[in-house]
Amino acid sequence: MHQVKITVLKTTFDQALAEEYGAPGIGPCPMLKAGQVFYADYAKPQGLCDEAWKAIYQYVFALAHGAGTFYYGDWIDKPGVAICSCNDGLRPVIFKLEATDRPSEINYTPVR
């Protein structure tokens, strides 16, 4: 298993939807900023939003285990890459996930 590089490509904000459905004062994601980088494999990296992790972890796990292209090659043209977003419909954050050659390190002792 290898680590996957997670890069925040951009944060977005749908003003019209926020005006209709959002809480007062809502704006772009306050937790993540474009350019931030995380590395992950089987566990959520520190500092990454829990909800974002829930949306992208299956792609991270697949890339960490050697997946090349997704969905029969009709989604992303570059092997070892996925472009994903979190599930926040008002202010989604867009991520680039990239397979790396960095080996994973297990930071826990398995219970038997």
C-alpha positions as CSV (number, residue, x, y, z in Angstrom):
1,M,0.0,0.0,0.0
2,H,1.2,3.5,-0.8
3,Q,0.2,6.9,0.3
4,V,-2.1,9.1,-1.8
5,K,-1.4,12.8,-2.2
6,I,-4.6,14.9,-1.6
7,T,-4.4,18.4,-3.0
8,V,-7.2,21.0,-2.4
9,L,-7.6,22.4,-5.9
10,K,-10.3,25.0,-5.1
11,T,-13.1,25.9,-2.8
12,T,-16.4,26.9,-4.4
13,F,-19.5,28.7,-3.2
14,D,-23.0,28.8,-4.7
15,Q,-24.3,32.2,-3.7
16,A,-27.8,31.6,-5.1
17,L,-28.3,28.3,-3.2
18,A,-26.8,29.8,-0.1
19,E,-29.2,32.8,-0.2
20,E,-32.1,30.4,-0.5
21,Y,-31.0,27.6,1.9
22,G,-27.9,28.6,3.8
23,A,-27.5,29.8,7.4
24,P,-26.9,33.5,7.9
25,G,-23.3,34.4,7.2
26,I,-22.4,31.2,5.4
27,G,-19.5,31.5,3.0
28,P,-16.9,29.3,1.4
29,C,-15.5,26.4,3.4
30,P,-13.7,27.8,6.5
31,M,-11.6,24.6,7.0
32,L,-9.8,24.1,3.7
33,K,-7.9,26.4,1.4
34,A,-6.7,25.9,-2.2
35,G,-3.1,24.5,-2.3
36,Q,-3.3,22.5,1.0
37,V,-1.8,19.1,0.7
38,F,-2.5,16.0,2.7
39,Y,-1.2,12.4,2.5
40,A,-3.4,9.4,3.3
41,D,-3.9,5.7,2.8
42,Y,-6.3,3.9,5.2
43,A,-6.9,6.7,7.7
44,K,-8.1,10.3,7.5
45,P,-5.1,12.7,7.6
46,Q,-5.1,15.2,10.5
47,G,-6.6,18.5,9.5
48,L,-8.9,17.1,6.7
49,C,-12.6,17.7,7.2
50,D,-14.5,14.6,8.3
51,E,-17.2,15.1,5.7
52,A,-14.7,15.6,2.9
53,W,-13.0,12.4,4.0
54,K,-16.3,10.5,3.9
55,A,-16.7,11.7,0.3
56,I,-13.2,10.8,-1.0
57,Y,-11.9,7.9,1.1
58,Q,-13.0,5.2,-1.3
59,Y,-11.0,6.7,-4.1
60,V,-8.0,7.2,-1.7
61,F,-8.2,3.6,-0.6
62,A,-8.4,2.4,-4.2
63,L,-5.4,4.5,-5.3
64,A,-3.4,3.4,-2.3
65,H,-3.9,-0.2,-3.4
66,G,-2.9,0.4,-7.0
67,A,-6.0,1.4,-8.9
68,G,-5.3,2.9,-12.3
69,T,-8.3,4.5,-13.9
70,F,-11.9,4.6,-12.7
71,Y,-15.2,3.9,-14.4
72,Y,-13.9,2.1,-17.4
73,G,-11.6,5.0,-18.3
74,D,-14.4,7.4,-19.2
75,W,-13.9,9.8,-16.2
76,I,-10.3,10.9,-15.7
77,D,-7.8,10.5,-18.5
78,K,-4.7,10.2,-16.2
79,P,-4.0,6.8,-14.5
80,G,-3.6,7.1,-10.8
81,V,-5.6,10.4,-10.5
82,A,-9.1,11.2,-9.3
83,I,-10.8,14.6,-9.1
84,C,-13.4,14.6,-6.3
85,S,-15.4,17.0,-4.2
86,C,-16.9,17.0,-0.7
87,N,-20.6,16.6,-0.3
88,D,-21.4,20.2,0.8
89,G,-23.9,21.3,-1.9
90,L,-23.5,25.0,-1.0
91,R,-19.7,25.2,-0.8
92,P,-18.0,22.1,-2.2
93,V,-14.3,21.7,-2.1
94,I,-12.6,20.1,-5.1
95,F,-9.7,17.7,-4.5
96,K,-7.1,16.1,-6.7
97,L,-6.1,12.6,-5.5
98,E,-2.8,11.2,-6.9
99,A,-1.2,7.8,-6.3
100,T,2.4,8.1,-5.1
101,D,5.4,5.8,-4.5
102,R,5.5,6.8,-0.8
103,P,5.1,3.6,1.2
104,S,2.4,3.6,3.9
105,E,3.2,3.3,7.5
106,I,0.9,1.5,9.9
107,N,0.6,3.7,13.0
108,Y,-1.4,1.2,15.2
109,T,-1.1,-2.3,16.5
110,P,-3.7,-4.6,15.1
111,V,-5.9,-6.4,17.6
112,R,-6.1,-10.1,17.2
